[in-house]
């Protein structure tokens, strides 16, 4: 654990500082590795006690879609991990309304409770962040 | 200003690796500080010393190493992403070090701005 999370031992400078982090998930879950590796960053960030938000836009909304079956493509279905985020105190999940609608999805299709924001509201949310990392 | 840089794409395959370097170089030339460059996803491929581009092309890996040597820039490769792609200490180019994702989060906390270069 220590090796793969290295740097968990925060130096003096980082401890105590709480910044607003937003991780922007833009890609479908299995065509590329971005979604899986983004989730790894999110889980690590929890150890730093930061104010973390997760954003799902564009094909990123498919990352939290119910009923993912990955057996045929030989990849691990990691969507259950999003349900575990609550246990890491990561509870701010936002999904862009337009991205859902243009894909024929609704909140009921998602594995976790989210807050749906319009793209305009999403822009405001991002504007409020200290650190935005986009995957 | 203190910048953190996240590089998410591999060299030669994607312009992000070039743009990140140009950005870092320009920032240093303007008197800013680069707190850390963190290599993630295929970005870890920026760190292999086995890279040998044609002689008339830019050498992206050596360019990073030179940046570390001349300006003391901290070049950090994600251990988990590196292991997946075969980037380990044995083939690590000079100036790079392998560490964990915590270093990326730490950069986000400590730098004034963190800039992502990716697809």
gemmi code that builds the backbone of each chain (N, CA, C; Angstrom):
import gemmi

chains = {
    "A": [
        ("UNK", (0.842, -1.200, 0.000), (0.000, 0.000, 0.000), (0.870, 1.240, 0.000)),
        ("UNK", (1.887, 1.231, 0.868), (2.707, 2.434, 0.966), (3.376, 2.744, -0.368)),
        ("UNK", (3.863, 1.680, -1.026), (4.566, 1.965, -2.272), (3.622, 2.515, -3.338)),
        ("UNK", (2.457, 1.908, -3.455), (1.572, 2.344, -4.532), (0.883, 3.660, -4.205)),
        ("UNK", (0.896, 4.046, -2.959), (0.258, 5.319, -2.624), (1.300, 6.354, -2.225)),
        ("UNK", (2.554, 6.007, -2.309), (3.681, 6.822, -1.823), (3.376, 8.297, -1.740)),
        ("UNK", (3.830, 8.922, -0.706), (3.537, 10.337, -0.561), (2.344, 10.553, 0.342)),
        ("UNK", (1.785, 9.460, 0.824), (0.706, 9.597, 1.788), (1.249, 10.277, 3.038)),
        ("UNK", (2.507, 9.990, 3.328), (3.127, 10.704, 4.432), (3.343, 12.140, 3.978)),
        ("UNK", (2.408, 12.959, 4.330), (2.466, 14.339, 3.857), (3.544, 15.102, 4.610)),
        ("UNK", (4.216, 15.985, 3.893), (5.170, 16.794, 4.638), (4.416, 17.945, 5.306)),
        ("UNK", (5.135, 18.657, 6.122), (4.539, 19.710, 6.950), (3.674, 20.677, 6.147)),
        ("UNK", (4.195, 21.020, 4.965), (3.541, 22.063, 4.167), (2.104, 21.704, 3.759)),
        ("UNK", (1.884, 20.389, 3.458), (0.564, 19.998, 2.955), (-0.445, 19.808, 4.063)),
        ("UNK", (0.033, 19.376, 5.221), (-0.927, 19.025, 6.249), (-1.646, 20.278, 6.728)),
        ("UNK", (-2.944, 20.147, 6.846), (-3.726, 21.286, 7.316), (-4.356, 22.090, 6.195)),
        ("UNK", (-3.740, 22.094, 5.009), (-4.318, 22.832, 3.895), (-5.446, 22.014, 3.279)),
        ("UNK", (-6.610, 22.618, 3.159), (-7.717, 21.933, 2.485), (-8.093, 22.725, 1.240)),
        ("UNK", (-7.936, 22.081, 0.101), (-8.293, 22.732, -1.159), (-9.497, 22.037, -1.772)),
        ("UNK", (-10.147, 22.773, -2.653), (-11.273, 22.188, -3.384), (-10.735, 21.522, -4.649)),
        ("UNK", (-10.814, 20.205, -4.674), (-10.357, 19.412, -5.816), (-11.574, 18.944, -6.622)),
        ("UNK", (-11.500, 19.094, -7.928), (-12.521, 18.478, -8.776), (-11.832, 17.551, -9.773)),
        ("UNK", (-12.303, 16.333, -9.842), (-11.804, 15.380, -10.828), (-12.868, 15.243, -11.912)),
        ("UNK", (-12.492, 15.601, -13.117), (-13.444, 15.626, -14.220), (-13.291, 14.361, -15.055)),
        ("UNK", (-14.332, 13.566, -15.052), (-14.311, 12.314, -15.812), (-15.073, 12.503, -17.114)),
        ("UNK", (-14.364, 12.365, -18.215), (-14.960, 12.687, -19.516), (-15.077, 11.496, -20.460)),
        ("UNK", (-14.454, 10.372, -20.085), (-14.347, 9.267, -21.048), (-15.162, 8.047, -20.626)),
        ("UNK", (-15.550, 7.266, -21.604), (-16.262, 6.012, -21.343), (-15.352, 5.075, -20.531)),
        ("UNK", (-15.951, 4.170, -19.756), (-15.160, 3.402, -18.781), (-14.157, 2.391, -19.332)),
        ("UNK", (-14.421, 1.786, -20.479), (-13.536, 0.671, -20.864), (-12.751, 0.851, -22.166)),
        ("UNK", (-13.092, 1.824, -22.978), (-12.365, 2.003, -24.246), (-10.928, 2.436, -24.013)),
        ("UNK", (-10.705, 3.153, -22.937), (-9.371, 3.612, -22.549), (-9.243, 3.437, -21.035)),
        ("UNK", (-8.055, 3.639, -20.527), (-7.822, 3.394, -19.102), (-8.080, 4.637, -18.236)),
        ("UNK", (-8.443, 5.752, -18.878), (-8.570, 7.012, -18.115), (-9.504, 6.884, -16.911)),
        ("UNK", (-10.650, 6.257, -17.113), (-11.646, 6.192, -16.041), (-11.109, 5.426, -14.835)),
        ("UNK", (-10.509, 4.274, -15.093), (-9.988, 3.439, -14.010), (-8.870, 4.157, -13.255)),
        ("UNK", (-7.941, 4.753, -14.008), (-6.819, 5.413, -13.334), (-7.254, 6.718, -12.651)),
        ("UNK", (-8.285, 7.334, -13.172), (-8.827, 8.526, -12.512), (-9.395, 8.140, -11.150)),
        ("UNK", (-10.090, 7.024, -11.118), (-10.667, 6.532, -9.865), (-9.566, 6.278, -8.831)),
        ("UNK", (-8.423, 5.821, -9.305), (-7.298, 5.574, -8.387), (-6.821, 6.882, -7.758)),
        ("UNK", (-6.781, 7.966, -8.553), (-6.381, 9.268, -8.010), (-7.398, 9.736, -6.973)),
        ("UNK", (-8.661, 9.554, -7.303), (-9.741, 9.990, -6.411), (-9.626, 9.295, -5.054)),
        ("UNK", (-9.376, 7.977, -5.083), (-9.271, 7.214, -3.835), (-8.074, 7.686, -3.002)),
        ("UNK", (-6.964, 7.987, -3.681), (-5.783, 8.480, -2.962), (-6.070, 9.846, -2.342)),
        ("UNK", (-6.794, 10.675, -3.089), (-7.044, 12.043, -2.600), (-7.801, 12.020, -1.280)),
        ("UNK", (-8.570, 10.949, -1.072), (-9.337, 10.847, 0.170), (-8.419, 10.801, 1.384)),
        ("UNK", (-7.225, 10.249, 1.193), (-6.280, 10.134, 2.314), (-5.713, 11.484, 2.720)),
        ("UNK", (-5.893, 12.496, 1.861), (-5.338, 13.824, 2.137), (-6.359, 14.782, 2.749)),
        ("UNK", (-7.533, 14.274, 3.057), (-8.583, 15.097, 3.669), (-8.858, 16.385, 2.898)),
        ("UNK", (-8.998, 16.270, 1.605), (-9.312, 17.439, 0.795), (-10.808, 17.491, 0.502)),
        ("UNK", (-11.251, 18.642, 0.005), (-12.660, 18.832, -0.351), (-12.852, 18.373, -1.800)),
        ("UNK", (-13.216, 17.099, -1.956), (-13.183, 16.472, -3.285), (-14.569, 16.415, -3.939)),
        ("UNK", (-14.612, 16.821, -5.196), (-15.814, 16.648, -6.006), (-15.480, 15.798, -7.224)),
        ("UNK", (-16.433, 14.969, -7.601), (-16.279, 14.178, -8.823), (-17.290, 14.671, -9.834)),
        ("UNK", (-16.815, 14.884, -11.050), (-17.696, 15.385, -12.090), (-17.711, 14.388, -13.246)),
        ("UNK", (-18.897, 14.115, -13.749), (-19.025, 13.224, -14.903), (-19.665, 14.001, -16.048)),
        ("UNK", (-18.945, 14.127, -17.131), (-19.470, 14.814, -18.311), (-19.152, 13.993, -19.563)),
        ("UNK", (-19.807, 14.366, -20.657), (-19.626, 13.670, -21.932), (-19.794, 12.144, -21.722)),
        ("UNK", (-18.949, 11.340, -22.384), (-19.068, 9.887, -22.222), (-18.705, 9.432, -20.810)),
        ("UNK", (-18.148, 10.327, -20.006), (-17.823, 10.005, -18.612), (-19.035, 9.553, -17.825)),
        ("UNK", (-20.228, 9.956, -18.242), (-21.435, 9.539, -17.511), (-21.627, 8.020, -17.574)),
        ("UNK", (-21.082, 7.395, -18.621), (-21.199, 5.926, -18.722), (-20.417, 5.215, -17.615)),
        ("UNK", (-19.460, 5.900, -17.001), (-18.669, 5.266, -15.941), (-19.546, 4.808, -14.787)),
        ("UNK", (-20.633, 5.560, -14.540), (-21.479, 5.218, -13.395), (-22.837, 4.675, -13.837)),
        ("UNK", (-22.894, 4.161, -15.050), (-24.143, 3.582, -15.521), (-24.338, 2.184, -14.909)),
        ("UNK", (-25.585, 1.910, -14.547), (-25.932, 0.585, -14.008), (-25.758, -0.499, -15.064)),
        ("UNK", (-25.588, -1.722, -14.587), (-25.648, -2.889, -15.471), (-24.459, -3.062, -16.384)),
        ("UNK", (-23.266, -2.682, -15.918), (-22.084, -2.856, -16.756), (-21.663, -4.326, -16.758)),
        ("UNK", (-21.476, -4.868, -17.946), (-21.039, -6.255, -18.066), (-19.772, -6.288, -18.883)),
        ("UNK", (-18.681, -6.719, -18.267), (-17.386, -6.581, -18.940), (-16.740, -7.922, -19.281)),
        ("UNK", (-17.435, -8.987, -18.944), (-16.854, -10.321, -19.132), (-16.343, -10.532, -20.561)),
        ("UNK", (-17.171, -10.154, -21.517), (-16.836, -10.422, -22.918), (-15.591, -9.672, -23.384)),
        ("UNK", (-15.312, -8.516, -22.779), (-14.124, -7.768, -23.196), (-12.922, -8.086, -22.310)),
        ("UNK", (-13.111, -8.962, -21.342), (-11.983, -9.398, -20.517), (-11.428, -8.355, -19.582)),
        ("UNK", (-12.267, -7.375, -19.233), (-11.805, -6.349, -18.297), (-12.609, -6.414, -17.018)),
        ("UNK", (-12.022, -5.845, -15.962), (-12.690, -5.865, -14.674), (-13.773, -4.792, -14.633)),
        ("UNK", (-14.941, -5.162, -14.164), (-16.013, -4.180, -13.972), (-15.736, -3.439, -12.670)),
        ("UNK", (-15.298, -2.193, -12.788), (-14.942, -1.453, -11.565), (-16.043, -0.500, -11.110)),
        ("UNK", (-17.212, -0.572, -11.769), (-18.273, 0.367, -11.385), (-18.740, 0.233, -9.926)),
        ("UNK", (-18.656, -0.981, -9.309), (-19.048, -1.050, -7.890), (-18.203, -0.129, -6.994)),
        ("UNK", (-16.984, 0.176, -7.440), (-16.099, 1.020, -6.622), (-16.688, 2.411, -6.393)),
        ("UNK", (-17.496, 2.889, -7.336), (-18.082, 4.228, -7.165), (-19.051, 4.252, -5.990)),
        ("UNK", (-19.651, 3.064, -5.741), (-20.582, 2.995, -4.607), (-19.844, 3.005, -3.279)),
        ("UNK", (-18.557, 2.663, -3.334), (-17.765, 2.620, -2.098), (-17.195, 3.988, -1.734)),
        ("UNK", (-17.312, 4.947, -2.635), (-16.694, 6.258, -2.396), (-17.210, 6.922, -1.130)),
        ("UNK", (-18.468, 6.662, -0.837), (-19.084, 7.249, 0.347), (-18.269, 6.910, 1.600)),
        ("UNK", (-17.761, 5.688, 1.622), (-16.954, 5.237, 2.756), (-15.628, 5.972, 2.881)),
        ("UNK", (-15.240, 6.637, 1.798), (-14.028, 7.446, 1.804), (-14.360, 8.931, 2.025)),
        ("UNK", (-15.588, 9.189, 2.412), (-16.066, 10.570, 2.577), (-16.024, 11.360, 1.281)),
        ("UNK", (-16.152, 10.676, 0.164), (-16.268, 11.380, -1.115), (-17.731, 11.273, -1.530)),
        ("UNK", (-18.437, 12.343, -1.282), (-19.896, 12.293, -1.452), (-20.426, 13.313, -2.442)),
        ("UNK", (-19.508, 14.117, -2.995), (-19.971, 15.136, -3.940), (-19.770, 14.639, -5.364)),
        ("UNK", (-20.826, 14.109, -5.931), (-20.778, 13.613, -7.299), (-21.732, 14.432, -8.158)),
        ("UNK", (-21.206, 14.957, -9.241), (-22.010, 15.801, -10.110), (-22.021, 15.245, -11.530)),
        ("UNK", (-23.187, 15.304, -12.140), (-23.318, 14.832, -13.515), (-23.943, 15.941, -14.346)),
        ("UNK", (-23.416, 16.126, -15.529), (-23.957, 17.182, -16.393), (-25.252, 16.711, -17.049)),
        ("UNK", (-26.267, 17.537, -16.912), (-27.607, 17.235, -17.420), (-27.586, 16.950, -18.923)),
        ("UNK", (-26.919, 17.823, -19.657), (-26.904, 17.698, -21.112), (-26.239, 16.387, -21.550)),
        ("UNK", (-25.193, 15.985, -20.838), (-24.498, 14.740, -21.190), (-25.408, 13.537, -20.983)),
        ("UNK", (-26.180, 13.555, -19.878), (-27.131, 12.475, -19.625), (-28.188, 12.425, -20.713)),
        ("UNK", (-28.793, 13.583, -20.943), (-29.932, 13.639, -21.881), (-29.539, 13.241, -23.292)),
        ("UNK", (-28.399, 13.704, -23.737), (-28.018, 13.403, -25.122), (-27.693, 11.922, -25.293)),
        ("UNK", (-27.517, 11.213, -24.174), (-27.259, 9.773, -24.247), (-28.483, 8.950, -23.837)),
        ("UNK", (-29.596, 9.617, -23.672), (-30.832, 8.916, -23.337), (-30.826, 8.341, -21.930)),
        ("UNK", (-30.063, 8.938, -21.033), (-29.956, 8.426, -19.657), (-30.661, 9.367, -18.676)),
        ("UNK", (-31.047, 8.783, -17.532), (-31.570, 9.594, -16.435), (-30.831, 9.190, -15.163)),
        ("UNK", (-31.095, 9.925, -14.092), (-30.462, 9.609, -12.799), (-30.713, 8.162, -12.384)),
        ("UNK", (-31.886, 7.626, -12.770), (-32.237, 6.253, -12.390), (-31.319, 5.213, -13.013)),
        ("UNK", (-30.603, 5.607, -14.056), (-29.698, 4.662, -14.723), (-28.331, 4.585, -14.048)),
        ("UNK", (-28.131, 5.362, -12.993), (-26.795, 5.472, -12.408), (-26.657, 4.655, -11.123)),
        ("UNK", (-25.437, 4.179, -10.866), (-25.199, 3.291, -9.714), (-25.094, 4.035, -8.382)),
        ("UNK", (-24.943, 5.348, -8.446), (-24.790, 6.147, -7.227), (-25.688, 7.377, -7.276)),
        ("UNK", (-26.079, 7.886, -6.114), (-26.833, 9.147, -6.120), (-25.922, 10.300, -6.536)),
        ("UNK", (-26.431, 11.140, -7.416), (-25.618, 12.267, -7.906), (-26.452, 13.536, -7.883)),
        ("UNK", (-25.777, 14.646, -8.047), (-26.480, 15.900, -8.259), (-26.340, 16.245, -9.735)),
        ("UNK", (-27.470, 16.473, -10.390), (-27.431, 16.782, -11.821), (-27.376, 18.299, -11.994)),
        ("UNK", (-26.376, 18.759, -12.741), (-26.201, 20.188, -12.969), (-26.258, 20.495, -14.464)),
        ("UNK", (-26.781, 21.658, -14.808), (-26.729, 22.084, -16.214), (-25.284, 22.460, -16.535)),
        ("UNK", (-24.972, 22.554, -17.798), (-23.584, 22.866, -18.154), (-23.184, 24.236, -17.611)),
        ("UNK", (-24.174, 25.119, -17.512), (-23.886, 26.449, -16.951), (-23.527, 26.339, -15.463)),
        ("UNK", (-24.312, 25.531, -14.745), (-24.031, 25.324, -13.316), (-22.698, 24.594, -13.122)),
        ("UNK", (-22.412, 23.705, -14.069), (-21.157, 22.958, -14.019), (-19.973, 23.914, -14.167)),
        ("UNK", (-20.129, 24.891, -15.047), (-19.063, 25.881, -15.250), (-18.811, 26.652, -13.955)),
        ("UNK", (-19.897, 26.983, -13.257), (-19.773, 27.706, -11.990), (-19.045, 26.840, -10.967)),
        ("UNK", (-19.447, 25.560, -10.916), (-18.812, 24.623, -9.975), (-17.304, 24.550, -10.211)),
        ("UNK", (-16.934, 24.437, -11.491), (-15.503, 24.314, -11.808), (-14.759, 25.592, -11.457)),
        ("UNK", (-15.447, 26.708, -11.652), (-14.856, 28.011, -11.354), (-14.533, 28.140, -9.859)),
        ("UNK", (-15.306, 27.443, -9.048), (-15.141, 27.544, -7.583), (-13.994, 26.670, -7.067)),
        ("UNK", (-13.443, 25.802, -7.926), (-12.434, 24.845, -7.463), (-11.049, 25.477, -7.392)),
        ("UNK", (-10.212, 24.910, -6.516), (-8.795, 25.309, -6.486), (-7.992, 24.477, -7.470)),
        ("UNK", (-8.338, 23.199, -7.558), (-7.582, 22.285, -8.421), (-8.561, 21.485, -9.266)),
        ("UNK", (-8.369, 21.548, -10.569), (-9.219, 20.758, -11.471), (-8.314, 19.803, -12.241)),
        ("UNK", (-8.565, 18.520, -12.093), (-7.804, 17.550, -12.875), (-8.773, 16.830, -13.794)),
        ("UNK", (-8.377, 16.760, -15.045), (-9.289, 16.294, -16.077), (-8.772, 14.981, -16.651)),
        ("UNK", (-9.656, 13.987, -16.680), (-9.269, 12.672, -17.199), (-10.254, 12.197, -18.257)),
    ],
    "B": [
        ("UNK", (4.905, 32.502, -9.691), (3.880, 31.534, -9.331), (4.438, 30.114, -9.344)),
        ("UNK", (3.872, 29.289, -8.475), (4.328, 27.900, -8.387), (3.345, 26.998, -9.152)),
        ("UNK", (3.857, 26.328, -10.187), (3.003, 25.478, -11.024), (3.219, 23.992, -10.740)),
        ("UNK", (2.143, 23.239, -10.772), (2.216, 21.788, -10.817), (1.761, 21.369, -12.203)),
        ("UNK", (2.402, 20.342, -12.752), (2.058, 19.903, -14.106), (1.736, 18.411, -14.103)),
        ("UNK", (0.627, 18.078, -14.736), (0.225, 16.681, -14.875), (0.288, 16.309, -16.354)),
        ("UNK", (1.079, 15.295, -16.665), (1.229, 14.841, -18.059), (0.562, 13.471, -18.188)),
        ("UNK", (-0.480, 13.411, -19.004), (-1.283, 12.183, -19.094), (-1.079, 11.389, -20.386)),
        ("UNK", (-0.229, 11.889, -21.264), (-0.078, 11.209, -22.560), (1.380, 10.891, -22.855)),
        ("UNK", (1.564, 9.875, -23.670), (2.905, 9.410, -24.003), (3.609, 10.305, -25.008)),
        ("UNK", (4.938, 10.211, -25.076), (5.719, 11.013, -26.007), (5.539, 10.511, -27.437)),
        ("UNK", (5.638, 11.424, -28.388), (5.520, 11.115, -29.829), (4.110, 10.720, -30.240)),
        ("UNK", (3.391, 10.058, -29.347), (2.029, 9.650, -29.666), (1.076, 10.826, -29.600)),
        ("UNK", (1.353, 11.754, -28.697), (0.379, 12.811, -28.407), (1.094, 14.125, -28.104)),
        ("UNK", (0.517, 15.202, -28.585), (1.161, 16.502, -28.414), (1.237, 16.948, -26.959)),
        ("UNK", (0.391, 16.349, -26.096), (0.353, 16.779, -24.698), (1.739, 16.752, -24.050)),
        ("UNK", (2.539, 15.727, -24.409), (3.872, 15.610, -23.819), (4.747, 16.787, -24.250)),
        ("UNK", (4.610, 17.209, -25.508), (5.377, 18.361, -26.003), (4.895, 19.660, -25.362)),
        ("UNK", (3.575, 19.825, -25.334), (3.013, 21.078, -24.819), (3.351, 21.257, -23.337)),
        ("UNK", (3.302, 20.149, -22.603), (3.635, 20.223, -21.176), (5.073, 20.700, -20.998)),
        ("UNK", (5.961, 20.151, -21.828), (7.363, 20.565, -21.746), (7.515, 22.044, -22.099)),
        ("UNK", (6.890, 22.441, -23.216), (6.998, 23.850, -23.648), (6.468, 24.780, -22.568)),
        ("UNK", (5.383, 24.360, -21.931), (4.782, 25.170, -20.868), (5.748, 25.297, -19.690)),
        ("UNK", (6.320, 24.161, -19.294), (7.251, 24.172, -18.157), (8.446, 25.070, -18.445)),
        ("UNK", (8.966, 24.926, -19.657), (10.140, 25.704, -20.073), (9.806, 27.203, -20.068)),
        ("UNK", (8.679, 27.538, -20.649), (8.269, 28.948, -20.737), (8.044, 29.528, -19.341)),
        ("UNK", (7.443, 28.739, -18.469), (7.177, 29.216, -17.105), (8.483, 29.506, -16.377)),
        ("UNK", (9.443, 28.584, -16.519), (10.746, 28.782, -15.860), (11.445, 30.010, -16.441)),
        ("UNK", (11.403, 30.139, -17.772), (12.037, 31.287, -18.425), (11.443, 32.611, -17.955)),
        ("UNK", (10.180, 32.571, -17.572), (9.509, 33.792, -17.097), (9.697, 33.989, -15.594)),
        ("UNK", (10.478, 33.112, -14.977), (10.767, 33.287, -13.555), (9.818, 32.573, -12.616)),
        ("UNK", (8.943, 31.735, -13.163), (8.043, 30.962, -12.297), (8.734, 29.686, -11.829)),
        ("UNK", (8.081, 29.031, -10.878), (8.644, 27.802, -10.334), (7.769, 26.620, -10.742)),
        ("UNK", (8.417, 25.516, -11.119), (7.663, 24.281, -11.366), (7.821, 23.411, -10.125)),
        ("UNK", (6.742, 23.249, -9.405), (6.801, 22.475, -8.161), (7.069, 21.007, -8.443)),
        ("UNK", (6.420, 20.508, -9.496), (6.594, 19.095, -9.841), (5.938, 18.830, -11.191)),
        ("UNK", (6.519, 17.908, -11.955), (5.828, 17.376, -13.129), (5.477, 15.938, -12.789)),
        ("UNK", (4.188, 15.616, -12.855), (3.753, 14.255, -12.509), (3.303, 13.539, -13.776)),
        ("UNK", (3.846, 12.358, -14.001), (3.545, 11.597, -15.212), (2.586, 10.460, -14.867)),
        ("UNK", (1.446, 10.480, -15.560), (0.398, 9.509, -15.247), (-0.157, 8.922, -16.552)),
        ("UNK", (-1.004, 7.923, -16.434), (-1.507, 7.218, -17.626), (-0.315, 6.881, -18.552)),
        ("UNK", (-0.504, 7.011, -19.882), (0.607, 6.746, -20.798), (1.722, 7.790, -20.679)),
        ("UNK", (1.478, 8.825, -19.917), (2.506, 9.847, -19.680), (3.770, 9.261, -19.062)),
        ("UNK", (3.625, 8.119, -18.378), (4.801, 7.494, -17.758), (5.853, 7.109, -18.808)),
        ("UNK", (5.407, 6.947, -20.062), (6.359, 6.589, -21.119), (7.329, 7.717, -21.467)),
        ("UNK", (7.085, 8.903, -20.921), (8.029, 10.009, -21.083), (9.334, 9.729, -20.339)),
        ("UNK", (9.330, 8.707, -19.483), (10.439, 8.518, -18.545), (11.365, 7.364, -18.883)),
        ("UNK", (11.159, 6.694, -20.009), (12.032, 5.548, -20.279), (13.283, 5.943, -21.064)),
        ("UNK", (14.410, 5.494, -20.535), (15.685, 5.824, -21.179), (15.930, 4.974, -22.416)),
        ("UNK", (15.042, 4.013, -22.671), (15.197, 3.165, -23.860), (14.713, 3.877, -25.131)),
        ("UNK", (14.134, 5.050, -24.945), (13.611, 5.814, -26.078), (14.726, 6.244, -27.027)),
        ("UNK", (14.551, 5.932, -28.299), (15.541, 6.349, -29.294), (14.871, 6.844, -30.562)),
        ("UNK", (14.515, 8.120, -30.593), (13.847, 8.656, -31.786), (14.860, 8.834, -32.928)),
        ("UNK", (14.385, 8.979, -34.160), (15.297, 9.268, -35.270), (16.109, 10.524, -34.966)),
        ("UNK", (17.327, 10.576, -35.486), (18.263, 11.646, -35.138), (17.746, 13.039, -35.462)),
        ("UNK", (16.870, 13.147, -36.465), (16.405, 14.485, -36.856), (15.140, 14.903, -36.099)),
        ("UNK", (14.756, 14.104, -35.113), (13.559, 14.448, -34.331), (13.983, 14.915, -32.940)),
        ("UNK", (13.074, 15.591, -32.264), (13.330, 16.006, -30.883), (13.421, 14.778, -29.992)),
        ("UNK", (14.260, 14.857, -28.952), (14.350, 13.744, -28.011), (13.589, 14.144, -26.753)),
        ("UNK", (12.336, 13.702, -26.693), (11.436, 14.157, -25.634), (11.921, 13.745, -24.245)),
        ("UNK", (12.420, 12.535, -24.131), (12.865, 12.047, -22.811), (14.089, 12.827, -22.330)),
        ("UNK", (15.085, 12.973, -23.217), (16.292, 13.705, -22.839), (15.990, 15.158, -22.500)),
        ("UNK", (14.974, 15.697, -23.185), (14.572, 17.083, -22.954), (14.085, 17.239, -21.506)),
        ("UNK", (13.291, 16.286, -21.036), (12.831, 16.313, -19.628), (14.019, 16.186, -18.681)),
        ("UNK", (14.912, 15.231, -18.996), (16.065, 15.016, -18.115), (16.889, 16.288, -17.974)),
        ("UNK", (17.025, 17.002, -19.101), (17.808, 18.235, -19.104), (17.119, 19.302, -18.247)),
        ("UNK", (15.809, 19.316, -18.323), (15.035, 20.284, -17.530), (15.261, 20.034, -16.035)),
        ("UNK", (15.325, 18.750, -15.681), (15.559, 18.394, -14.273), (16.987, 18.776, -13.871)),
        ("UNK", (17.923, 18.500, -14.767), (19.323, 18.763, -14.454), (19.594, 20.256, -14.321)),
        ("UNK", (19.051, 21.037, -15.246), (19.371, 22.468, -15.266), (18.554, 23.286, -14.277)),
        ("UNK", (17.319, 22.840, -14.008), (16.454, 23.669, -13.161), (15.947, 22.945, -11.928)),
        ("UNK", (16.436, 21.726, -11.720), (16.045, 20.980, -10.524), (14.564, 20.637, -10.469)),
        ("UNK", (13.948, 20.503, -11.654), (12.516, 20.185, -11.666), (12.299, 18.736, -11.209)),
        ("UNK", (11.347, 18.555, -10.328), (11.024, 17.236, -9.779), (10.129, 16.483, -10.771)),
        ("UNK", (10.678, 15.442, -11.396), (9.922, 14.657, -12.383), (9.496, 13.344, -11.740)),
        ("UNK", (8.208, 13.188, -11.515), (7.727, 12.020, -10.778), (6.836, 11.137, -11.646)),
        ("UNK", (7.167, 9.856, -11.678), (6.407, 8.880, -12.451), (5.542, 8.067, -11.486)),
        ("UNK", (4.277, 7.927, -11.798), (3.378, 7.150, -10.942), (3.784, 5.680, -10.948)),
        ("UNK", (3.966, 5.136, -9.764), (4.448, 3.759, -9.656), (3.452, 2.749, -10.245)),
        ("UNK", (2.177, 2.923, -9.950), (1.175, 1.959, -10.411), (1.011, 2.022, -11.929)),
        ("UNK", (0.921, 3.246, -12.459), (0.802, 3.419, -13.912), (2.069, 2.941, -14.606)),
        ("UNK", (3.206, 3.151, -13.977), (4.489, 2.722, -14.528), (4.597, 1.208, -14.585)),
        ("UNK", (4.224, 0.555, -13.496), (4.299, -0.916, -13.448), (3.431, -1.535, -14.539)),
        ("UNK", (2.238, -0.965, -14.728), (1.342, -1.478, -15.783), (2.013, -1.442, -17.149)),
        ("UNK", (2.861, -0.437, -17.337), (3.420, -0.200, -18.679), (4.904, -0.540, -18.771)),
        ("UNK", (5.424, -1.157, -17.746), (6.826, -1.572, -17.798), (7.819, -0.451, -17.580)),
        ("UNK", (7.407, 0.602, -16.895), (8.350, 1.673, -16.542), (8.762, 1.450, -15.088)),
        ("UNK", (10.009, 1.027, -14.918), (10.520, 0.692, -13.587), (11.891, 1.354, -13.416)),
        ("UNK", (12.456, 1.261, -12.230), (13.734, 1.935, -11.969), (14.824, 1.549, -12.963)),
        ("UNK", (14.797, 0.284, -13.421), (15.845, -0.209, -14.322), (15.900, 0.547, -15.653)),
        ("UNK", (14.754, 1.044, -16.118), (14.788, 1.770, -17.404), (14.409, 3.247, -17.265)),
        ("UNK", (14.557, 3.759, -16.069), (14.191, 5.150, -15.817), (15.304, 6.107, -16.280)),
        ("UNK", (14.929, 7.116, -17.030), (15.899, 8.097, -17.524), (16.357, 9.004, -16.376)),
        ("UNK", (17.537, 9.628, -16.517), (18.055, 10.496, -15.448), (17.088, 11.633, -15.122)),
        ("UNK", (17.013, 11.973, -13.860), (16.186, 13.107, -13.435), (14.775, 12.720, -13.033)),
        ("UNK", (14.346, 11.497, -13.420), (13.009, 11.023, -13.042), (13.097, 10.212, -11.757)),
        ("UNK", (11.991, 10.178, -11.020), (11.899, 9.243, -9.900), (10.500, 8.647, -9.887)),
        ("UNK", (10.405, 7.461, -9.308), (9.121, 6.768, -9.248), (8.532, 6.938, -7.858)),
        ("UNK", (7.274, 7.344, -7.811), (6.608, 7.461, -6.516), (5.111, 7.272, -6.691)),
        ("UNK", (4.359, 7.533, -5.651), (2.935, 7.217, -5.687), (2.057, 8.388, -6.074)),
        ("UNK", (0.792, 8.093, -6.263), (-0.206, 9.094, -6.642), (-0.359, 10.202, -5.605)),
        ("UNK", (0.031, 9.883, -4.378), (-0.033, 10.905, -3.332), (0.757, 12.148, -3.715)),
        ("UNK", (1.797, 11.934, -4.514), (2.635, 13.055, -4.951), (1.877, 14.002, -5.884)),
        ("UNK", (0.922, 13.442, -6.605), (0.097, 14.278, -7.486), (-0.861, 15.126, -6.651)),
        ("UNK", (-1.493, 14.489, -5.690), (-2.428, 15.220, -4.828), (-1.673, 16.304, -4.044)),
        ("UNK", (-0.493, 15.925, -3.569), (0.330, 16.875, -2.827), (0.695, 18.098, -3.677)),
        ("UNK", (0.994, 17.864, -4.948), (1.281, 18.976, -5.853), (0.061, 19.880, -5.986)),
        ("UNK", (-1.115, 19.249, -6.103), (-2.352, 20.038, -6.176), (-2.506, 20.942, -4.966)),
        ("UNK", (-2.106, 20.423, -3.812), (-2.238, 21.193, -2.578), (-1.195, 22.308, -2.523)),
        ("UNK", (0.031, 21.987, -2.911), (1.126, 22.937, -2.703), (1.330, 23.953, -3.822)),
        ("UNK", (1.003, 23.582, -5.051), (1.215, 24.506, -6.161), (0.094, 25.551, -6.201)),
        ("UNK", (0.399, 26.721, -6.742), (-0.646, 27.745, -6.896), (-1.620, 27.339, -7.990)),
        ("UNK", (-1.090, 26.716, -9.036), (-1.925, 26.238, -10.143), (-1.446, 24.861, -10.569)),
        ("UNK", (-2.380, 23.962, -10.799), (-2.032, 22.655, -11.351), (-2.632, 22.572, -12.750)),
        ("UNK", (-1.787, 22.284, -13.713), (-2.232, 22.284, -15.107), (-2.152, 20.871, -15.673)),
        ("UNK", (-3.274, 20.404, -16.234), (-3.323, 19.062, -16.820), (-3.025, 19.127, -18.314)),
        ("UNK", (-2.140, 18.272, -18.786), (-1.894, 18.143, -20.223), (-2.290, 16.730, -20.625)),
        ("UNK", (-3.340, 16.618, -21.405), (-3.821, 15.295, -21.764), (-4.704, 15.340, -22.987)),
        ("UNK", (-5.429, 14.249, -23.185), (-6.270, 14.148, -24.370), (-7.674, 14.656, -24.070)),
    ],
}
model = gemmi.Model(1)
for chain_id, residues in chains.items():
    chain = gemmi.Chain(chain_id)
    for i, (resn, *xyz) in enumerate(residues, 1):
        res = gemmi.Residue()
        res.name, res.seqid = resn, gemmi.SeqId(i, " ")
        for name, pos in zip(("N", "CA", "C"), xyz):
            atom = gemmi.Atom()
            atom.name, atom.element = name, gemmi.Element(name[0])
            atom.pos, atom.b_iso = gemmi.Position(*pos), 0.0
            res.add_atom(atom)
        chain.add_residue(res)
    model.add_chain(chain)
structure = gemmi.Structure()
structure.add_model(model)
structure.setup_entities()
